[in-house]
Amino acid sequence: MEINIAEYLSHEEVRQIVIDTIRGRTEKMFSERVLSNMAYNCAWKILDDTLTDEALQTIEPQVKKIIGELTGSSLFRKKNAWDAEESVAYTELQKAVSDNIPLIHKKVRDVIENYNYEGFLQPDEHQFVDVVVEALKLGFSQMSDR
């Protein structure tokens, strides 16, 4: 059974229902967000006011403990929908990689040029490997001439 809304409501009535529904949801989301932000601000103020020197001294050992327990996935965090920015470690990692691109290219070239392809393949595949290795060497020698 299909119901045709146009038989019961005018275009203007449908339009007004949609506007009222969106407005109601938007107001609810906005008021929840404002109240949530106010609660956080109050909680932060209370925490700041109640932290003693003794409590503050526990922060550094806790930070060191947490750092010691970090894994690669938690240390090198990329920006996503929930994080405001990339982690400092991820930013430093990206910078280090960018700063060392020539070194990375040299290492990749050295590994390719010195890899034991023959030991990796079956005897009947050697002829193909010789062609590929020579092509790679030629390509890398032309790249290094640039």
N, C-alpha and C positions, 0 to 999 in steps of 0.2 A: 504494500500500500504506500503510495506516495502522497505527500501532503504539499500542496502548492501554497506557500506563505502568502503569495500575492492575492489569493482569494480571500484572505482574512485580514491582512494588514496593507496599508498603503505604503508606497515607497518612502514617504516621509516618516511614517511610524517605524518602519524597519531601520531607517537611518538613525532615528532618535534612540532606539533600543541599543544599537551598536555603540553610539556615542556614550550613552549612560553606562553601559557595561565597561567600556574601555576606561572611562573616567573613574568609575568605582574601583577598578583593579589598580589603576595608576595611583590613585589617592591612597589606597591600602598599602601598596608597595612603598610609596614615598614615606608614609607615616611610620611604617615598620623600620625603614632605613634610618629615618631621623631618630626614632626612639632607640634603635640599636646603637647608633653613633653616640647619642647622649649617654647611654649606659656604659659604653667603652670609656668615654671621657671621664665619667665619674669614677669608674673602677681604676683607671690609670692615676687619677688624682689621689684617691685613697691609698693606693699602693705606694706612690711617691712619698706621701706624707707619713706612712707607717714604716717604711724601710729604715731599719736601724743600721748603725755602722757595722755591727756584727753580721747582720744579714747581707749587707753590701760586700763584706769580705768573703762570703761564700760564693759570690758570682764568678770570680776568676777561676777557682778550682773546678767549678761546674762547667765553665766554658772549655777549659782544657780537657776535661773528661769527655765532653761532647765531641770536641775536635778529634780526640783520639779514637772515637767510635765511628767517625764518618767513613762512608764507603764512596767509591767512585761515582755512583749514581746520585748520592746526596750531596757530595762536594761540588761536582761539576754540573750544576743545574742550569739548563737553558730557560730562557723566559718562556712562560706558558700563560694560559688563561688566568691562573691564580697568582702567580708571582709578579711582583711589580717590576722586577728586573732580573737579569742573569746574576748568578752568584759571582763573587769576586774571583773565586778560583777558576770558574769557567772563562771569565773575561781575560784573566792572566794566561790561561791555557791557549786561548785563541790568539792572543798577542804573541806568545812565544812561538806558536806554529807559524804565524805570519812573518815574524822576524827571522825565521830559520828556513824559509822555503828553499833557498839555494842549497842548503845542507841536506834537506830532505830529498831534493831532486838528485843530488850527487849520490846519496845512499841508495836510492831506488835504482839508479843507473848501475852502481857497483854491484848490487845484488843481482840484477838481471844479467849483467855481463859475466859475472863469476858463478852463476848458479850451475850446478851439475845436472843439466837437462838429460844428458845421456844416461846417467845413473838412475834417473827417475822413470825412463821409458823402457819399453820392451825392445829387443834388438831389431825387429822389423820396422820400428818407428824412427830409427836413427836418421835415415835419409831425410825425412820430413823435418826432424829437429835441426839438422844441419842447415837446412834452408831457412828455417825460422830464426835460428841463432845468428846466422850471417845477416839476415834482414834487420834484426834488432841492433846488432853491432853497427851496421851501416847507418841506421836511423839515428842512433845515439851519437855516433861520430859526427854526423851532420848537424845535430842539435848542439853539440859542444863547440862546433866551429862558429856558431852564431854569436 
